[in-house]
Amino acid sequence: MRLEKSRITLLAVLLFFVFAGKTSFAQELTDDASAYSLSPLSAPEVEVVAKMKAKINVSTLQPNPAKEVSKLKLELTERATVDVSITDPTGKKLSNLFKRELAPGTHNFNLKLLSMPAGIYLVKINSKMGSITKELVVVD
């Protein structure tokens, strides 16, 4: 599995350089993980690749549908200020759950839903690494 992720990452980087007009690399993809090579990257290219890897992920929003509490699990690859809010399906902000700086790693939060009527809501997670919107169904 790790080898497969390495191949996918390498392919993404190679495609990035192809579309960016960088064609001065040698590629040789085979079943042997050590059989490919790249020419050294310049400093700006290394910075771009590092920024491509920074991400935020929602690995859990459960239970969903929920009645009283739903657990939100966030994974960050770097320190970032994260803003989590709940909106209605039209995008109207109903609640700002929190906005704080989080360290890299996994963070667990309990979303208390007792005051929310049954319905469909959107949990919006925003940071410098991107935005994620997850649907949350609240039931009676």
C-alpha positions, 0 to 999 in steps of 0.5 A: 500500500505504501509503495502504491501511495509513493507511485501515485505521489510521484505520478502527481508530481510528474504530471505537475511538471509536464503541465508546468512546462518542465520536461527536463526530467527522466522517468522510468516507471516499473514494478521496481520502486527504485527504478525511477529517477528525477533530476534535482528540483530547484528551490521554487519547485521544491516549495511548490511540491511541499505546498501541494502536500499540505492538506486538511482531511475530515476522516469522520463525521459520525453518526450521520444522521445524528440526534444529539452529538456527532463526532468530527475528526480532522487530520492536518498535515501542518499547523493552521487556523481552522474555522468550523461552522454549520450552515443551512443548505442555502449557505446561511451560517447558523453557528460558528462552532470554533475558529482556532489554530491547530497543530499538525495531527488528528483532532477530535471534536463533539458537535452538540446538536441538541438545539438544532431542529431536524433537517439537513445541514452543512458542516464547513471546514476552512483553512489555508490548506483548503475548504471542505463541506460535509453534509450532516443530517439531524434527526428527532 
